[in-house]
């Protein structure tokens, strides 16, 4: 029989908050258990971001329902357990996770000593994350980790050592790149590799890049009319990282994945980072309290407080060339979205015949839509015919997609059944990871090289922003 051991008052509050979970809290003794490698057994290490919980939004065949959580007592752990409880108690398709909680001042050391599982899930504070990843891999454990793995160039050698260790130990170290599973991105990738409608990818220049991606997020997000509370440390760029090094990892990953599919990128030869820029979103004490529930800025933010307001350097921009193709990305965090709006994504790829664009604004009812824009109006008829032919060829994979003319643009219409949302993509990443875990030889050879290329690009871009 499972039972909840007596603990601190905070732990009892946590237990009350997760009544839908089977819970066990362990004290300081070692509880090492044998690991059955034929079954995936998850361990969650210091869950400080809600993405850690999204991996458990559904159950998976061959994955044990018992998950060991290693974390200090506090806000991050409490919020993680509340989310799992929500999945376990929802009316539709509830999960059945059983959580065994280990509270410790050094969760990594405790986890490596106990070793009740074979996969570590990490999503939380980004400063020092690479130490937790590397320690897990060198300890013989597979890892499934949310971005970013590093937020400063000084940690790049440790990233390289982590992948070297994973390779030598035949372990799977995988990055949670959910944007690869967004339907508009998938179809955009198909179109830019269709010469009849797109032509050749233009090289562009630093001042006129041929790839542009903009990602706008919002600090205040309302759920059922109430703010989604963020931990105060989220506003410390030394812990969370800045925009280019954090969200920018998704954008750089997409550029590599779309331009050069299934090709290994060599960061030493293929990437030339040109420039970087950073700027703050200014936050008042009232705004900070609304989004964190904290009555004032914590002391560790004193260096960023000017005239009573917080300069939160969450915004960033950078330009770089990837095998001669010039790209620019902008990562922007506004305090709150416009009325009726939310986070937005813009992605533009310029070809010799047309541009292929994802736009997500008021005109699109705030959801991403995919367009083809002929470079020359006189070529619209030929490009329309080529696009219709491509869409016909894609019907076997994505039945129901179609083409509609919209002024000077050609709109690729996408049925709602393919728009499963950001949260659903975490389960898709997890399933891909589990398939690699069962057959490590199936991991594409380019994945590790492109991880290094991605983090070289983002951290170099951030570094240039300080110059």
N, C-alpha and C positions, 0 to 999 in steps of 0.2 A: 504494500500500500504506500502511495506517495503521501508525504506530509510536509508541511511548511514549518521549518525550524524557527524558534524564537529569534528575533533580530531587533535591530533598531526601529524606532518609531516610523522612520521614513519607509523602511521596508514594508511595514504593516500597511502603510498608505498605498504603497505600490501593489501589495497583494489585494487590497480592496478594489483598486483600479482595474485589476485584471482577473475579475471573478470568472471570466470565460475561459481562462487558461489553466491547465494543470501545472502547478508551480511547485518547485522545490528550491529552497535557498540553502546553499552550503556555507559552512563556516571555514576556518582557515586550514582545516586538515586536507591532506591530499586524497582525492577520490579517483585515482587513475583507474580507467576501465579499459578492457581490451577493445580494439577497434576491428570491426568486421569490414574489410575492404571491399567485399562484394556489395555492400550497402553504403549509400551516401549518408553520412552523418554530419550535420551542419553544426558549426560553432559560430556564434556571432561575437565579434570582439569590439568593445567600446562603441556601441551604436549611437552616434551623435547626430545622425541625419536620417530623415524618414525613408530614404532610399533603402536603408538596411531592412526595414520592415517590408517594403514592397516585394522583396525576393520571396517573402512568405505569404503573399496575397492569395496564393493557391497552393494546393498540394501537388506532389509530383510522384509518379511511379518510381519505385526503387530508392526513394529518399525517406529516411526515418522521420516519423512525426516528432521525435524528441530532439529538441535543439538546446544546446548548452550556451548560455549567455554569460560572457565575462566582461564586467564593467564595474566602475566605482558606483556607489550610491549617489543619486542626484537626479537632476532634471532630465538629462539625456536618457538615462535608463528608464525612468518613469514613463516618459513619452513613448519610448520604443515599446514597452510592455502594453501600454494602452492601445497602441495601433494593432498589435497582434491580437489582443483581446477583441478588438473591433472585427477583425477578420473571422475569429472563432465564433462570434455570436451574431453575425449578420444573418438576416432572414434567408437570403438567396445564396445557395452553395457555400455554407460556412466551412471554414477550415477546421482542422483538429490538431493543431500544434500543441505539444507539451513542452513547457519551458523549465529548464533547470538553471537557476540563477546562481552565479558565483560572484560575490562582491569582494573586491580585493584592491589594495592600493597599487598593485602592479599586475593588472589583468593579463598582460601578455605572458609574463613569467608563470603565472598560475595556470594559464591555459596550456602552455608547453609542458608543464609538469603533469597536469591531469591527462591531457590528450584523449578526451572522450569521443572525438570525431576525426574526420579526415579532410574536411573542407572548412576553411575560415571565410566568413563573410565580413567585410570591413567597409563601413561607410560612416564617416564622422569627421572629427577635426582633422584638417588637412596638414597642418604643420606636424611633422613627425610621423605622418602616416606611412611613409616609406620604411621607417624603422620597424613598424608593426608588420608590414608586408614582408620585409626581408627576414625578420626574425621568424615569421611563420614558415616561409619557404625553406630557410636554412634548417628549421626544425623538422622538415620532412612533410609539410602540409600543403595541400592545394589551396589556392586562394581565388576568391571571386570578389573583386574590389571596385567600389564606385570611384568615379573620377573626382578630383585629380589625384594621381599617385604622388606627384611632387608639385610644389608651388614656387620653387626657386631653383636657379641653375646649379647652386652648390650641391644639391642632392642628386644631380644627374649620375655621378659615378656610382652611387648606391643603387640607383635604378638599374644600371648596367649589371652590377654584381647580382642583383636579384634575379634577372633573367638568365644569367650564366648559371646560377645555382639551380633554378627551375629546370634548365635544360640538362644539367648533369645528373639531377635526381629524378628526371622524367616525371616532373610534376606539372600541373596545369596552373598557370598564373594568368588570369583573364580579367580584362577591363570591361566594365559595364557600359557599353556604347549603345544606348537605347535608340539614338536617332537613326541608326541604320535600318530600323524596323518601321519607320514612319512611311506611309504609303506614298505621299507626294515625293519624298526623297527617293524612294525606290524607283518610281516612274521617271523622275527627273534624270536619274542615272541612266535609265534605258534610253532616254531621248538624246542625251548628249553624245551617245555612242551610235547615233543613227545618222550617217553622213548625208543621206538624201534630204533630210530636213534641217539638220544642224550645221553641216559642213565640217570643217576642221576647227579644233579648239584654237582660239587666238592666243598668242603669247601675252599680249597686253604690255603694260609698263607700270612702273611704280605710281605714276600720276594717273594712269588710266588702266587699272587692273582688269583682267578678263574674268576674274572670279570675285564676287563680292557677297559676303554673308553678314547679315546683321541679326543679332539676337537681343531682344528687349525683355527684361524680366521686371518684376515688381516686388518690393520689400513687404508691402502690406497686401496680404491676400485674405479675403473673407470666405469663410466656410459657414453656411447657414446664417449669414449676417454677422458672424463674430470673427475677429482677427485670428489667423493661424499663427500661434505664438512661436517666435523664433528664439533660440537661446541667445543670450547677450554676447557670447563669444563669436557668434556669426558675424558681428560687426567689427571684429578685430582682424584686419587683413593679415596679421602675422600668424593667426590661427586658421582662418578660412581661406586666405589667398585672395588675390585681386582678379578682376574679370577675365583678363586674357589667360591667366594661368588656371582658372577654374572652368567657367563655361566655355572658354576658348578651346578646351580640349575636344569638346564635341565638334566644334566647327572645323578645326584642323583635321580631325579624324575623317569627317565627311569629305573634305577636299581631297585628301589622299585616296580614300576609298572610292570616290566617284571618278576622279581623273585617271587613276592608274589601278583599276581593279585587279586584285590577285597578283600584284607586283610588289616586291620588297623595295622599300625606300631606304636609301643609304643616307643617313643624316649628315655624314661627313662630306658627301659629294653632291647630293641632290637638292639641298636646301640653302637658300641665301636669304637670311632675314634682313630686311632693309631698314625698317623703322618701327618705333613703338611710341605710344602715347598713353597717358593715364590721367584721370580727373575724378573729382569726388562728387557724390550725391550728398548734399548738406541736409542733415537731419536735426530737427529741434528736439529738446527734451520730451515734449509732449508726444511727438511722433514716435520717439524711441520707446516710451512707456507703453504706447498703444500696441506696438508690435512685439514687445518682449515681456511686458508686465513688470519691468524693473523701474523703480521710482526715480532713478538717476543713472547717469553714465558710470559704469564701473571704473575703478582706478586705473586699470590697464589700458583704458582708452584716453587717459588724460592728455597724452601727446598728440592726439588727433582732434581735440576739442578746441575750437577757436570762437571767441566771442559767445561762449555759451552753447554753441552748436557743434555737432560732430561732422567732421569732414571724412566721410566714408569713401575711400578710394576703391570703389567697386567697379568703376567703368574703365574700359581700355580699348585701344585700337592698335592694329599692327598691319604691316604690309610685308610680304615675302614672296620669293620666287621658288616654285617647286618644279624642278626640271625645266626651267625657263618659262613656266606659266606664272604670271604675276597674280597674286591674290591679296585681298584686303578683308579683314574682319573687324567688326565693331561689336563689343559686348557692353550693354547698357543696363543699368539698374535704376529705374525710377522708383519713387516712393510708392505711388499707387497708380493703378491703371485708369484710363479714361472711362467714362460712363459706358457700361455695357461691354467693355473690352477686357483684355487680359494680356498674357505674354504673347509676343509675336516673333515670327521668324521670316526673314527675307533671304533668298538665295538666288543669285543671278550668275549664269554661265554664258559667256559670249562666244558664239561660233562664227564662222565665215559666212553662213547663210542666215542664221537667226540667233536670238537669245532664248534661253529656256529659263523661266523664272518661277520661283515660288514666292507668293506674296500672301500676307496675312494681316489684313487691316479692316477698317470699317466697311470698305467696298466688298470684302469677302465675308462679311458677318463674323469677323475675328477668327476664322478658321483657315488653315493653309489651303491655297488653291494653286494649281499648276497651269502655266501659260507658255505658249510658244509665240514669239514676236518676230516676224520676218524683218531682216535688216533693210530690205528694199520693198516698199509696198507693191511694186510690180511683180514680185516673186511670191506673193501671198497664195495665189492659186496653186502653184507647183508645190509649195511647202504644205499647204492644206492636204493635197493629194498624198504627199509622202507621209504626213502625220496620220491620215486615215488608214493608210496601208500598214503603218507600224502598230496602230491601235488594233487593227484586225488580227495582226500576228500575236498580240498580247492577250487576246481573248481567252486562250487556253489557260493562262495563268490568272488573269484578272477579268473574268467575264463581267460585262456591264459597263466598263469604262467606255467613254465616247468623246466626241469632239464637238464643240459648239463655237461658232464665231462670235466674238465679242469686240466690236469695233476693229481696231488694228491688231487685236490679239486673237489667238486661237486658244480656247479654254479646254483643257482636258478634264472632263467631268468624271467624278469618282463616286461610285455608290457608297452610301453610308456604312454598309457592312464592312468596308475596309478601314473605316476610321475608328479604330479601337481605342485610341487615346494613349497618352504618354505612360500611364501607370501599367497598362497591359503589356507594354514593351519589356518591362523588367522580367516578366515570366518567360517571354520569348528568349531573352538573353540567357536566363537561367537554364532553360531547356537546351540551348546550344552548348552551354558550359558543361552540363551533365553528360551530353553526348560525347564531348571531348574527353571527359573524365573516364568514361567507359572505354574509349578507344583513343588514347593519346596520339596515335599515329595519324589520326584524321585532322589534327590541328593544322591549319594552313601554315606553310613555312614562312609566309610574309608577316604574320601577325606580330611576332616579337620585334622584328626589325621596324615595323611601322609604329609600334608603341614607342620605341626609342625616338623615332623621327618626330612623332607627335609632341612628345614632351621636350625634346630639344627645341622645337619651333616655339612652343608657348612660353617656355621659361626664357629663351633668348629674346623674344618679343617684349616680355615684361621687363627684362633687364635693360633693353634699349629705351623703354619708357622713363627710366630714371635718369637718362643722360640728357 
